[in-house]
Amino acid sequence: MGVSIGLGAFLGIQMDAYFEKDLLFTIIFSLLAVFAALYQIIKEVTRLNK
């Protein structure tokens, strides 16, 4: 979970630097990474509960 969020933040920072935006892509990619990580956790927990 931490790796995917860190990767999303890193990718956002790199895209912000490339497109010269102020935290736009960092916020977007960080949130996407958080939602993806939560989805994976929920999916795994429901699979284990079956």
PDBQT receptor file of N, H, CA, C and O in Angstrom, charges set to zero:
ATOM      1  N   MET A   1       0.831  -1.184   0.000  1.00  0.00    +0.000 N 
ATOM      2  CA  MET A   1       0.000   0.000   0.000  1.00  0.00    +0.000 C 
ATOM      3  C   MET A   1       0.880   1.254   0.000  1.00  0.00    +0.000 C 
ATOM      4  O   MET A   1       0.661   2.176  -0.785  1.00  0.00    +0.000 OA
ATOM      5  N   GLY A   2       1.861   1.275   0.874  1.00  0.00    +0.000 N 
ATOM      6  H   GLY A   2       2.039   0.525   1.512  1.00  0.00    +0.000 HD
ATOM      7  CA  GLY A   2       2.730   2.439   0.954  1.00  0.00    +0.000 C 
ATOM      8  C   GLY A   2       3.544   2.659  -0.306  1.00  0.00    +0.000 C 
ATOM      9  O   GLY A   2       3.803   3.794  -0.707  1.00  0.00    +0.000 OA
ATOM     10  N   VAL A   3       3.943   1.559  -0.924  1.00  0.00    +0.000 N 
ATOM     11  H   VAL A   3       3.733   0.638  -0.598  1.00  0.00    +0.000 HD
ATOM     12  CA  VAL A   3       4.742   1.666  -2.150  1.00  0.00    +0.000 C 
ATOM     13  C   VAL A   3       3.906   2.265  -3.276  1.00  0.00    +0.000 C 
ATOM     14  O   VAL A   3       4.385   3.124  -4.016  1.00  0.00    +0.000 OA
ATOM     15  N   SER A   4       2.662   1.817  -3.407  1.00  0.00    +0.000 N 
ATOM     16  H   SER A   4       2.273   1.119  -2.806  1.00  0.00    +0.000 HD
ATOM     17  CA  SER A   4       1.826   2.338  -4.493  1.00  0.00    +0.000 C 
ATOM     18  C   SER A   4       1.487   3.813  -4.275  1.00  0.00    +0.000 C 
ATOM     19  O   SER A   4       1.431   4.582  -5.234  1.00  0.00    +0.000 OA
ATOM     20  N   ILE A   5       1.261   4.208  -3.032  1.00  0.00    +0.000 N 
ATOM     21  H   ILE A   5       1.306   3.583  -2.253  1.00  0.00    +0.000 HD
ATOM     22  CA  ILE A   5       0.983   5.619  -2.753  1.00  0.00    +0.000 C 
ATOM     23  C   ILE A   5       2.234   6.459  -3.002  1.00  0.00    +0.000 C 
ATOM     24  O   ILE A   5       2.153   7.547  -3.571  1.00  0.00    +0.000 OA
ATOM     25  N   GLY A   6       3.374   5.956  -2.578  1.00  0.00    +0.000 N 
ATOM     26  H   GLY A   6       3.439   5.072  -2.116  1.00  0.00    +0.000 HD
ATOM     27  CA  GLY A   6       4.631   6.661  -2.833  1.00  0.00    +0.000 C 
ATOM     28  C   GLY A   6       4.924   6.784  -4.316  1.00  0.00    +0.000 C 
ATOM     29  O   GLY A   6       5.391   7.824  -4.780  1.00  0.00    +0.000 OA
ATOM     30  N   LEU A   7       4.651   5.727  -5.055  1.00  0.00    +0.000 N 
ATOM     31  H   LEU A   7       4.271   4.882  -4.678  1.00  0.00    +0.000 HD
ATOM     32  CA  LEU A   7       4.857   5.757  -6.503  1.00  0.00    +0.000 C 
ATOM     33  C   LEU A   7       3.909   6.759  -7.167  1.00  0.00    +0.000 C 
ATOM     34  O   LEU A   7       4.307   7.489  -8.075  1.00  0.00    +0.000 OA
ATOM     35  N   GLY A   8       2.651   6.789  -6.709  1.00  0.00    +0.000 N 
ATOM     36  H   GLY A   8       2.328   6.196  -5.972  1.00  0.00    +0.000 HD
ATOM     37  CA  GLY A   8       1.702   7.759  -7.247  1.00  0.00    +0.000 C 
ATOM     38  C   GLY A   8       2.124   9.191  -6.969  1.00  0.00    +0.000 C 
ATOM     39  O   GLY A   8       2.018  10.054  -7.840  1.00  0.00    +0.000 OA
ATOM     40  N   ALA A   9       2.605   9.447  -5.753  1.00  0.00    +0.000 N 
ATOM     41  H   ALA A   9       2.692   8.746  -5.045  1.00  0.00    +0.000 HD
ATOM     42  CA  ALA A   9       3.079  10.789  -5.406  1.00  0.00    +0.000 C 
ATOM     43  C   ALA A   9       4.310  11.156  -6.225  1.00  0.00    +0.000 C 
ATOM     44  O   ALA A   9       4.424  12.280  -6.715  1.00  0.00    +0.000 OA
ATOM     45  N   PHE A  10       5.230  10.206  -6.374  1.00  0.00    +0.000 N 
ATOM     46  H   PHE A  10       5.137   9.293  -5.976  1.00  0.00    +0.000 HD
ATOM     47  CA  PHE A  10       6.440  10.462  -7.168  1.00  0.00    +0.000 C 
ATOM     48  C   PHE A  10       6.079  10.778  -8.617  1.00  0.00    +0.000 C 
ATOM     49  O   PHE A  10       6.615  11.717  -9.205  1.00  0.00    +0.000 OA
ATOM     50  N   LEU A  11       5.173   9.992  -9.185  1.00  0.00    +0.000 N 
ATOM     51  H   LEU A  11       4.738   9.229  -8.707  1.00  0.00    +0.000 HD
ATOM     52  CA  LEU A  11       4.751  10.230 -10.562  1.00  0.00    +0.000 C 
ATOM     53  C   LEU A  11       4.084  11.595 -10.692  1.00  0.00    +0.000 C 
ATOM     54  O   LEU A  11       4.312  12.313 -11.665  1.00  0.00    +0.000 OA
ATOM     55  N   GLY A  12       3.260  11.948  -9.710  1.00  0.00    +0.000 N 
ATOM     56  H   GLY A  12       3.074  11.365  -8.919  1.00  0.00    +0.000 HD
ATOM     57  CA  GLY A  12       2.617  13.262  -9.728  1.00  0.00    +0.000 C 
ATOM     58  C   GLY A  12       3.611  14.401  -9.646  1.00  0.00    +0.000 C 
ATOM     59  O   GLY A  12       3.468  15.403 -10.347  1.00  0.00    +0.000 OA
ATOM     60  N   ILE A  13       4.619  14.258  -8.796  1.00  0.00    +0.000 N 
ATOM     61  H   ILE A  13       4.734  13.443  -8.227  1.00  0.00    +0.000 HD
ATOM     62  CA  ILE A  13       5.648  15.297  -8.670  1.00  0.00    +0.000 C 
ATOM     63  C   ILE A  13       6.404  15.451  -9.982  1.00  0.00    +0.000 C 
ATOM     64  O   ILE A  13       6.678  16.569 -10.419  1.00  0.00    +0.000 OA
ATOM     65  N   GLN A  14       6.741  14.331 -10.609  1.00  0.00    +0.000 N 
ATOM     66  H   GLN A  14       6.519  13.423 -10.254  1.00  0.00    +0.000 HD
ATOM     67  CA  GLN A  14       7.456  14.388 -11.885  1.00  0.00    +0.000 C 
ATOM     68  C   GLN A  14       6.605  15.050 -12.968  1.00  0.00    +0.000 C 
ATOM     69  O   GLN A  14       7.112  15.839 -13.765  1.00  0.00    +0.000 OA
ATOM     70  N   MET A  15       5.321  14.727 -12.992  1.00  0.00    +0.000 N 
ATOM     71  H   MET A  15       4.910  14.086 -12.345  1.00  0.00    +0.000 HD
ATOM     72  CA  MET A  15       4.444  15.329 -14.014  1.00  0.00    +0.000 C 
ATOM     73  C   MET A  15       4.217  16.815 -13.734  1.00  0.00    +0.000 C 
ATOM     74  O   MET A  15       4.116  17.614 -14.666  1.00  0.00    +0.000 OA
ATOM     75  N   ASP A  16       4.135  17.189 -12.446  1.00  0.00    +0.000 N 
ATOM     76  H   ASP A  16       4.217  16.540 -11.689  1.00  0.00    +0.000 HD
ATOM     77  CA  ASP A  16       4.016  18.608 -12.109  1.00  0.00    +0.000 C 
ATOM     78  C   ASP A  16       5.241  19.380 -12.587  1.00  0.00    +0.000 C 
ATOM     79  O   ASP A  16       5.117  20.489 -13.105  1.00  0.00    +0.000 OA
ATOM     80  N   ALA A  17       6.407  18.798 -12.415  1.00  0.00    +0.000 N 
ATOM     81  H   ALA A  17       6.507  17.896 -11.994  1.00  0.00    +0.000 HD
ATOM     82  CA  ALA A  17       7.631  19.465 -12.859  1.00  0.00    +0.000 C 
ATOM     83  C   ALA A  17       7.668  19.561 -14.380  1.00  0.00    +0.000 C 
ATOM     84  O   ALA A  17       8.080  20.584 -14.927  1.00  0.00    +0.000 OA
ATOM     85  N   TYR A  18       7.243  18.511 -15.061  1.00  0.00    +0.000 N 
ATOM     86  H   TYR A  18       6.908  17.680 -14.616  1.00  0.00    +0.000 HD
ATOM     87  CA  TYR A  18       7.284  18.501 -16.527  1.00  0.00    +0.000 C 
ATOM     88  C   TYR A  18       6.300  19.506 -17.122  1.00  0.00    +0.000 C 
ATOM     89  O   TYR A  18       6.643  20.252 -18.039  1.00  0.00    +0.000 OA
ATOM     90  N   PHE A  19       5.066  19.521 -16.591  1.00  0.00    +0.000 N 
ATOM     91  H   PHE A  19       4.787  18.914 -15.846  1.00  0.00    +0.000 HD
ATOM     92  CA  PHE A  19       4.036  20.411 -17.131  1.00  0.00    +0.000 C 
ATOM     93  C   PHE A  19       3.977  21.760 -16.419  1.00  0.00    +0.000 C 
ATOM     94  O   PHE A  19       3.124  22.590 -16.732  1.00  0.00    +0.000 OA
ATOM     95  N   GLU A  20       4.884  21.981 -15.459  1.00  0.00    +0.000 N 
ATOM     96  H   GLU A  20       5.577  21.307 -15.205  1.00  0.00    +0.000 HD
ATOM     97  CA  GLU A  20       4.978  23.239 -14.711  1.00  0.00    +0.000 C 
ATOM     98  C   GLU A  20       3.664  23.605 -14.032  1.00  0.00    +0.000 C 
ATOM     99  O   GLU A  20       3.208  24.746 -14.110  1.00  0.00    +0.000 OA
ATOM    100  N   LYS A  21       3.063  22.627 -13.366  1.00  0.00    +0.000 N 
ATOM    101  H   LYS A  21       3.434  21.700 -13.302  1.00  0.00    +0.000 HD
ATOM    102  CA  LYS A  21       1.846  22.845 -12.582  1.00  0.00    +0.000 C 
ATOM    103  C   LYS A  21       2.209  22.829 -11.111  1.00  0.00    +0.000 C 
ATOM    104  O   LYS A  21       3.251  22.294 -10.731  1.00  0.00    +0.000 OA
ATOM    105  N   ASP A  22       1.359  23.410 -10.284  1.00  0.00    +0.000 N 
ATOM    106  H   ASP A  22       0.513  23.845 -10.593  1.00  0.00    +0.000 HD
ATOM    107  CA  ASP A  22       1.639  23.489  -8.848  1.00  0.00    +0.000 C 
ATOM    108  C   ASP A  22       0.766  22.488  -8.092  1.00  0.00    +0.000 C 
ATOM    109  O   ASP A  22      -0.363  22.805  -7.717  1.00  0.00    +0.000 OA
ATOM    110  N   LEU A  23       1.283  21.295  -7.871  1.00  0.00    +0.000 N 
ATOM    111  H   LEU A  23       2.200  21.038  -8.176  1.00  0.00    +0.000 HD
ATOM    112  CA  LEU A  23       0.669  20.220  -7.084  1.00  0.00    +0.000 C 
ATOM    113  C   LEU A  23      -0.580  19.592  -7.708  1.00  0.00    +0.000 C 
ATOM    114  O   LEU A  23      -1.213  18.748  -7.075  1.00  0.00    +0.000 OA
ATOM    115  N   LEU A  24      -0.944  19.973  -8.907  1.00  0.00    +0.000 N 
ATOM    116  H   LEU A  24      -0.430  20.659  -9.422  1.00  0.00    +0.000 HD
ATOM    117  CA  LEU A  24      -2.143  19.410  -9.529  1.00  0.00    +0.000 C 
ATOM    118  C   LEU A  24      -2.009  17.907  -9.729  1.00  0.00    +0.000 C 
ATOM    119  O   LEU A  24      -2.844  17.141  -9.248  1.00  0.00    +0.000 OA
ATOM    120  N   PHE A  25      -0.985  17.487 -10.423  1.00  0.00    +0.000 N 
ATOM    121  H   PHE A  25      -0.307  18.110 -10.814  1.00  0.00    +0.000 HD
ATOM    122  CA  PHE A  25      -0.811  16.066 -10.706  1.00  0.00    +0.000 C 
ATOM    123  C   PHE A  25      -0.414  15.275  -9.467  1.00  0.00    +0.000 C 
ATOM    124  O   PHE A  25      -0.747  14.096  -9.349  1.00  0.00    +0.000 OA
ATOM    125  N   THR A  26       0.296  15.918  -8.544  1.00  0.00    +0.000 N 
ATOM    126  H   THR A  26       0.566  16.876  -8.640  1.00  0.00    +0.000 HD
ATOM    127  CA  THR A  26       0.663  15.238  -7.302  1.00  0.00    +0.000 C 
ATOM    128  C   THR A  26      -0.580  14.834  -6.529  1.00  0.00    +0.000 C 
ATOM    129  O   THR A  26      -0.671  13.709  -6.038  1.00  0.00    +0.000 OA
ATOM    130  N   ILE A  27      -1.525  15.737  -6.420  1.00  0.00    +0.000 N 
ATOM    131  H   ILE A  27      -1.451  16.650  -6.819  1.00  0.00    +0.000 HD
ATOM    132  CA  ILE A  27      -2.771  15.442  -5.705  1.00  0.00    +0.000 C 
ATOM    133  C   ILE A  27      -3.575  14.377  -6.446  1.00  0.00    +0.000 C 
ATOM    134  O   ILE A  27      -4.083  13.438  -5.833  1.00  0.00    +0.000 OA
ATOM    135  N   ILE A  28      -3.689  14.525  -7.754  1.00  0.00    +0.000 N 
ATOM    136  H   ILE A  28      -3.276  15.288  -8.252  1.00  0.00    +0.000 HD
ATOM    137  CA  ILE A  28      -4.480  13.573  -8.545  1.00  0.00    +0.000 C 
ATOM    138  C   ILE A  28      -3.904  12.167  -8.452  1.00  0.00    +0.000 C 
ATOM    139  O   ILE A  28      -4.635  11.221  -8.158  1.00  0.00    +0.000 OA
ATOM    140  N   PHE A  29      -2.613  12.014  -8.698  1.00  0.00    +0.000 N 
ATOM    141  H   PHE A  29      -2.019  12.782  -8.937  1.00  0.00    +0.000 HD
ATOM    142  CA  PHE A  29      -2.009  10.684  -8.697  1.00  0.00    +0.000 C 
ATOM    143  C   PHE A  29      -1.919  10.096  -7.293  1.00  0.00    +0.000 C 
ATOM    144  O   PHE A  29      -2.017   8.880  -7.128  1.00  0.00    +0.000 OA
ATOM    145  N   SER A  30      -1.734  10.937  -6.284  1.00  0.00    +0.000 N 
ATOM    146  H   SER A  30      -1.655  11.924  -6.417  1.00  0.00    +0.000 HD
ATOM    147  CA  SER A  30      -1.726  10.437  -4.905  1.00  0.00    +0.000 C 
ATOM    148  C   SER A  30      -3.094   9.891  -4.525  1.00  0.00    +0.000 C 
ATOM    149  O   SER A  30      -3.190   8.816  -3.933  1.00  0.00    +0.000 OA
ATOM    150  N   LEU A  31      -4.146  10.618  -4.856  1.00  0.00    +0.000 N 
ATOM    151  H   LEU A  31      -4.068  11.491  -5.337  1.00  0.00    +0.000 HD
ATOM    152  CA  LEU A  31      -5.501  10.148  -4.546  1.00  0.00    +0.000 C 
ATOM    153  C   LEU A  31      -5.847   8.883  -5.325  1.00  0.00    +0.000 C 
ATOM    154  O   LEU A  31      -6.457   7.964  -4.778  1.00  0.00    +0.000 OA
ATOM    155  N   LEU A  32      -5.465   8.834  -6.584  1.00  0.00    +0.000 N 
ATOM    156  H   LEU A  32      -4.970   9.581  -7.028  1.00  0.00    +0.000 HD
ATOM    157  CA  LEU A  32      -5.700   7.623  -7.369  1.00  0.00    +0.000 C 
ATOM    158  C   LEU A  32      -4.983   6.421  -6.770  1.00  0.00    +0.000 C 
ATOM    159  O   LEU A  32      -5.529   5.319  -6.734  1.00  0.00    +0.000 OA
ATOM    160  N   ALA A  33      -3.769   6.636  -6.304  1.00  0.00    +0.000 N 
ATOM    161  H   ALA A  33      -3.326   7.532  -6.334  1.00  0.00    +0.000 HD
ATOM    162  CA  ALA A  33      -3.003   5.547  -5.687  1.00  0.00    +0.000 C 
ATOM    163  C   ALA A  33      -3.646   5.098  -4.379  1.00  0.00    +0.000 C 
ATOM    164  O   ALA A  33      -3.681   3.902  -4.090  1.00  0.00    +0.000 OA
ATOM    165  N   VAL A  34      -4.156   6.039  -3.584  1.00  0.00    +0.000 N 
ATOM    166  H   VAL A  34      -4.128   7.010  -3.818  1.00  0.00    +0.000 HD
ATOM    167  CA  VAL A  34      -4.835   5.691  -2.333  1.00  0.00    +0.000 C 
ATOM    168  C   VAL A  34      -6.079   4.873  -2.633  1.00  0.00    +0.000 C 
ATOM    169  O   VAL A  34      -6.308   3.839  -2.005  1.00  0.00    +0.000 OA
ATOM    170  N   PHE A  35      -6.881   5.321  -3.581  1.00  0.00    +0.000 N 
ATOM    171  H   PHE A  35      -6.695   6.160  -4.091  1.00  0.00    +0.000 HD
ATOM    172  CA  PHE A  35      -8.103   4.583  -3.931  1.00  0.00    +0.000 C 
ATOM    173  C   PHE A  35      -7.783   3.201  -4.487  1.00  0.00    +0.000 C 
ATOM    174  O   PHE A  35      -8.483   2.237  -4.180  1.00  0.00    +0.000 OA
ATOM    175  N   ALA A  36      -6.748   3.092  -5.290  1.00  0.00    +0.000 N 
ATOM    176  H   ALA A  36      -6.179   3.876  -5.540  1.00  0.00    +0.000 HD
ATOM    177  CA  ALA A  36      -6.351   1.792  -5.837  1.00  0.00    +0.000 C 
ATOM    178  C   ALA A  36      -5.881   0.864  -4.719  1.00  0.00    +0.000 C 
ATOM    179  O   ALA A  36      -6.204  -0.324  -4.724  1.00  0.00    +0.000 OA
ATOM    180  N   ALA A  37      -5.130   1.392  -3.774  1.00  0.00    +0.000 N 
ATOM    181  H   ALA A  37      -4.868   2.357  -3.771  1.00  0.00    +0.000 HD
ATOM    182  CA  ALA A  37      -4.652   0.572  -2.652  1.00  0.00    +0.000 C 
ATOM    183  C   ALA A  37      -5.822   0.124  -1.774  1.00  0.00    +0.000 C 
ATOM    184  O   ALA A  37      -5.876  -1.032  -1.354  1.00  0.00    +0.000 OA
ATOM    185  N   LEU A  38      -6.748   1.026  -1.500  1.00  0.00    +0.000 N 
ATOM    186  H   LEU A  38      -6.704   1.965  -1.841  1.00  0.00    +0.000 HD
ATOM    187  CA  LEU A  38      -7.924   0.654  -0.704  1.00  0.00    +0.000 C 
ATOM    188  C   LEU A  38      -8.773  -0.384  -1.423  1.00  0.00    +0.000 C 
ATOM    189  O   LEU A  38      -9.295  -1.305  -0.796  1.00  0.00    +0.000 OA
ATOM    190  N   TYR A  39      -8.910  -0.241  -2.723  1.00  0.00    +0.000 N 
ATOM    191  H   TYR A  39      -8.485   0.507  -3.233  1.00  0.00    +0.000 HD
ATOM    192  CA  TYR A  39      -9.662  -1.222  -3.501  1.00  0.00    +0.000 C 
ATOM    193  C   TYR A  39      -9.022  -2.602  -3.394  1.00  0.00    +0.000 C 
ATOM    194  O   TYR A  39      -9.716  -3.604  -3.220  1.00  0.00    +0.000 OA
ATOM    195  N   GLN A  40      -7.705  -2.648  -3.499  1.00  0.00    +0.000 N 
ATOM    196  H   GLN A  40      -7.141  -1.835  -3.640  1.00  0.00    +0.000 HD
ATOM    197  CA  GLN A  40      -7.006  -3.932  -3.395  1.00  0.00    +0.000 C 
ATOM    198  C   GLN A  40      -7.176  -4.544  -2.006  1.00  0.00    +0.000 C 
ATOM    199  O   GLN A  40      -7.346  -5.757  -1.883  1.00  0.00    +0.000 OA
ATOM    200  N   ILE A  41      -7.132  -3.726  -0.973  1.00  0.00    +0.000 N 
ATOM    201  H   ILE A  41      -6.994  -2.741  -1.073  1.00  0.00    +0.000 HD
ATOM    202  CA  ILE A  41      -7.311  -4.226   0.397  1.00  0.00    +0.000 C 
ATOM    203  C   ILE A  41      -8.722  -4.761   0.592  1.00  0.00    +0.000 C 
ATOM    204  O   ILE A  41      -8.898  -5.846   1.148  1.00  0.00    +0.000 OA
ATOM    205  N   ILE A  42      -9.721  -4.023   0.148  1.00  0.00    +0.000 N 
ATOM    206  H   ILE A  42      -9.578  -3.142  -0.303  1.00  0.00    +0.000 HD
ATOM    207  CA  ILE A  42     -11.108  -4.461   0.282  1.00  0.00    +0.000 C 
ATOM    208  C   ILE A  42     -11.340  -5.742  -0.505  1.00  0.00    +0.000 C 
ATOM    209  O   ILE A  42     -12.014  -6.654  -0.026  1.00  0.00    +0.000 OA
ATOM    210  N   LYS A  43     -10.792  -5.815  -1.693  1.00  0.00    +0.000 N 
ATOM    211  H   LYS A  43     -10.244  -5.075  -2.082  1.00  0.00    +0.000 HD
ATOM    212  CA  LYS A  43     -10.920  -7.007  -2.536  1.00  0.00    +0.000 C 
ATOM    213  C   LYS A  43     -10.294  -8.217  -1.841  1.00  0.00    +0.000 C 
ATOM    214  O   LYS A  43     -10.881  -9.299  -1.849  1.00  0.00    +0.000 OA
ATOM    215  N   GLU A  44      -9.126  -8.055  -1.247  1.00  0.00    +0.000 N 
ATOM    216  H   GLU A  44      -8.649  -7.177  -1.241  1.00  0.00    +0.000 HD
ATOM    217  CA  GLU A  44      -8.437  -9.138  -0.572  1.00  0.00    +0.000 C 
ATOM    218  C   GLU A  44      -9.182  -9.572   0.690  1.00  0.00    +0.000 C 
ATOM    219  O   GLU A  44      -9.283 -10.768   0.964  1.00  0.00    +0.000 OA
ATOM    220  N   VAL A  45      -9.695  -8.633   1.447  1.00  0.00    +0.000 N 
ATOM    221  H   VAL A  45      -9.613  -7.661   1.225  1.00  0.00    +0.000 HD
ATOM    222  CA  VAL A  45     -10.436  -8.962   2.679  1.00  0.00    +0.000 C 
ATOM    223  C   VAL A  45     -11.720  -9.715   2.342  1.00  0.00    +0.000 C 
ATOM    224  O   VAL A  45     -12.057 -10.687   3.019  1.00  0.00    +0.000 OA
ATOM    225  N   THR A  46     -12.428  -9.291   1.327  1.00  0.00    +0.000 N 
ATOM    226  H   THR A  46     -12.154  -8.502   0.777  1.00  0.00    +0.000 HD
ATOM    227  CA  THR A  46     -13.657  -9.995   0.967  1.00  0.00    +0.000 C 
ATOM    228  C   THR A  46     -13.336 -11.386   0.436  1.00  0.00    +0.000 C 
ATOM    229  O   THR A  46     -14.107 -12.320   0.654  1.00  0.00    +0.000 OA
ATOM    230  N   ARG A  47     -12.217 -11.539  -0.254  1.00  0.00    +0.000 N 
ATOM    231  H   ARG A  47     -11.590 -10.780  -0.432  1.00  0.00    +0.000 HD
ATOM    232  CA  ARG A  47     -11.819 -12.864  -0.721  1.00  0.00    +0.000 C 
ATOM    233  C   ARG A  47     -11.469 -13.767   0.445  1.00  0.00    +0.000 C 
ATOM    234  O   ARG A  47     -11.794 -14.954   0.423  1.00  0.00    +0.000 OA
ATOM    235  N   LEU A  48     -10.816 -13.235   1.457  1.00  0.00    +0.000 N 
ATOM    236  H   LEU A  48     -10.552 -12.270   1.475  1.00  0.00    +0.000 HD
ATOM    237  CA  LEU A  48     -10.441 -14.037   2.616  1.00  0.00    +0.000 C 
ATOM    238  C   LEU A  48     -11.639 -14.419   3.483  1.00  0.00    +0.000 C 
ATOM    239  O   LEU A  48     -11.607 -15.438   4.173  1.00  0.00    +0.000 OA
ATOM    240  N   ASN A  49     -12.689 -13.610   3.450  1.00  0.00    +0.000 N 
ATOM    241  H   ASN A  49     -12.715 -12.782   2.890  1.00  0.00    +0.000 HD
ATOM    242  CA  ASN A  49     -13.876 -13.878   4.261  1.00  0.00    +0.000 C 
ATOM    243  C   ASN A  49     -14.794 -14.927   3.651  1.00  0.00    +0.000 C 
ATOM    244  O   ASN A  49     -15.735 -15.369   4.310  1.00  0.00    +0.000 OA
ATOM    245  N   LYS A  50     -14.551 -15.329   2.434  1.00  0.00    +0.000 N 
ATOM    246  H   LYS A  50     -13.787 -14.970   1.899  1.00  0.00    +0.000 HD
ATOM    247  CA  LYS A  50     -15.415 -16.316   1.787  1.00  0.00    +0.000 C 
ATOM    248  C   LYS A  50     -15.103 -17.708   2.252  1.00  0.00    +0.000 C 
ATOM    249  O   LYS A  50     -15.738 -18.664   1.806  1.00  0.00    +0.000 OA
TER     250      LYS A  50
